[in-house]
Each structure stands twice: as structure tokens, then as C-alpha cells.
Amino acid sequence: LSASVPIMVNDVSGKMGNAVATAALARGLQLVPFAITGPKLGGRHVIVGDVDVEVIGAEDRLSVMDKVQEQYPNLIVVDYTLPAAVNSNAEFYVSRGLPFVMGTTGGDRDKLMETVRKAGTYAVIAPNMGKQLVAFQAAMEIMAANFPGAFAGYTMKAVESHQKTKVDTSGTAKAIVGSFQRLGLDFAVDEIELVRDPKEQVERMHVPEEYLDGHAFHTYRLESPDKSVAFEFQHNVCGRSIYAEGTVDAVLFLAKKIQEGAEKKLYNMVEILQEGSMR
Ligand code: NAD
């Protein structure tokens, strides 16, 4: 299936776009040699593997898509752009009947879902495409739903380290803490410790220096009231490959659904995980 799936990555010159294009080629997908970027930002070429991708400003997107859709009728679009572009880009893809995977965060999420549902376009929308991270988060929620209060009386320390440009608390950490609250812990989201100082990230959190500008290290440590029992839940993510690989999985999943003519059209990452391996 993978060799027959052309993928267009908007915008391939961004950090995530580039990682996805690289992962897609490594997995045998066909990379479309055109990408759409923001208005007046076009006119560049980005080389990914052996593909020379022409990056075109949004003002010319109509003529570009006419050409691309004619040449690659089965293409799937991947969007990693900016929160401000989420809704207008989705509306554009929908208007062209283009199946797409939206990894970009932010924008008006309700409006985004509404746009896609109304149009009945095939799409995967997920603010976190890191498959194993999504599985971990879902597993904690399943534990909380099935065993409410299992950790009542325990105390917790939660610490998360991310690149220093990330100012807010990690959304994943907030969701995990929500699960722990349902498991009985008396712990508020604002008690999550944020590590943003590069020196502390290397010395205390053991983040490799080359990943200071892109990592997600989270540790949740729980202790029983008498301190005789401790549990630790930890994930240490370096770089972007976990998100890029999950995005390629989402593209292949969508290609399969289109091929099958599935009635359901809009998917999230949990639904992709539930289908099992797609490789
Ligand atoms: P980036 O700044 O490196 O890349 C964004 C790119 O989008 C730039 O190349 C920019 O020129 C381009 N762009 C701007 N306006 C555009 C428009 N209107 N149309 C098309 N392209 C436009 O950012 P990044 O680190 O690659 O992150 C991109 C997005 O992906 C962010 O919203 C980020 O939060 C999100 N993200 C999601 C996941 C996930 O798992 N879903 C993982 C990592 C990052």
C-alpha cells in the first residue's frame, strides 16, 4: 500500500513537516514535490532525500493544487503549520475533497471538527501523533475509569522537561494528572514542576544536549502514605521522530480507509491504535 500513497506535506520547510517528509520516504511513501506554505513565504526549495520540493506561497495554492491533484489523484495531505492557519487550511482541503492528516495544534478545534464532519472528508485530526504517548495516556485514563481511587492516600511528584521555548505546562502532563486525580490522588495541575533551564535539563533530567531544543521528559512518582511503596511512570522522548512516525501511520491508516470506502471518515489517534499494527 505505502508505495502507492503520494503524500503532500504542508509545510515541508517547518520542523515537523520536514521530519514527516523524511519518515514518509523512509517508509516507502511517495513524496509530492510541491508544498504550500503561508502567504508570501513561498519561493524556496527544500531537498528531502532525493526529492526536490518546491515550496509555494498560499496565494498560489489554487493553481498548485489543480496541478498536484491531476498528477497525484490518490494523494493525502499532511498539515504541520501554525495554529493561525489550522481552520483556513482545513477549509481549503475540504473544499478540494482532499483527505488530510492535521497535526497542527491550536485554532478553533470545534469549528475544525464541524468543518470536516459536515463535508464528509476523510481526515485524521490529532494534536498528539506520538502513537505510544497517546497509548500511554489512554491507558492511564482506562485505569482511572476502571479502578477509581486505587491510589487514594498516595502522594505524587510530577515533573516535566521541555525545550525552553515551551512556556505552558504540557497538555499531556495535564491529562495524565487528570487521570491520577480520578485514581484518588490529591494533586492539582499547578503542582506539576516545569523544568525549562537547559543546565538543569542536562544535569538533573539527563536530557542529551543535542535534544535541548526538542524533548519531552515526564516523570510521575507516587508514594504510599508510609513510604514503603513507590511507583514511577516515566517517558523520555527525544526529538520529533515519534510524532513523525505516528503521522505516517495515520496517513497509511487513512489510505486504507479510503480504499475500503469506510463509512466513518473522521478519526483520531486512539482509533488508529485500536486497529493495531499498520506496518
Ligand atoms: P515550525 O514553525 O517549524 O513550522 C511551521 C511551518 O508552517 C513553517 O515552515 C511556516 O512557514 C509554515 N506556515 C505558516 N503559515 C502557513 C500557512 N498558512 N499554510 C501553510 N504553512 C504555513 O513549527 P513545527 O515545530 O513544525 O510545529 C508545527 C505545528 O505542529 C505546531 O502547531 C505544533 O504545536 C504542532 N505539533 C504537533 C505534533 C503532533 O503530534 N500532532 C507534534 C509536534 C508539533
Residues whose N, C-alpha, C, O or C-beta is under 5 A from the ligand:
A	BS01	NAD	N10 D11 S13 G14 K15 M16 G17 I36 T37 G38 P39 L41 Y80 T81 L82 P83 A85 G103 T104 T105 A126 P127 N128 M129 G130 Y243
